[in-house]
Amino acid sequence: MHPLWGILMIAIGLFMLICGLIKSDFIVYRLMAARSKLLWGKNVHRFYQIVGAIVIVIGILVVFGVIWQ
């Protein structure tokens, strides 16, 4: 079951990373970015790029059983 959660985390991380890179107009990303813009200002897209990369790495670690055994 852990590889499934890891793959899901990787998919969410990819979503955040790609949307942050292209500054997406997708409704879910716009809602997340609007909430984060209060704290991060104009750097909100950079924030989602970094967070997306971190979530991908953690998802990979979960898939291989390094975390959450």
HELIX and SHEET records of a PDB file:
HELIX    1   1 HIS A    2  ILE A   22  1                                  21    
HELIX    2   2 ILE A   27  TRP A   40  1                                  14    
HELIX    3   3 GLY A   41  ASN A   43  5                                   3    
HELIX    4   4 VAL A   44  VAL A   63  1                                  20    
END                                                                             
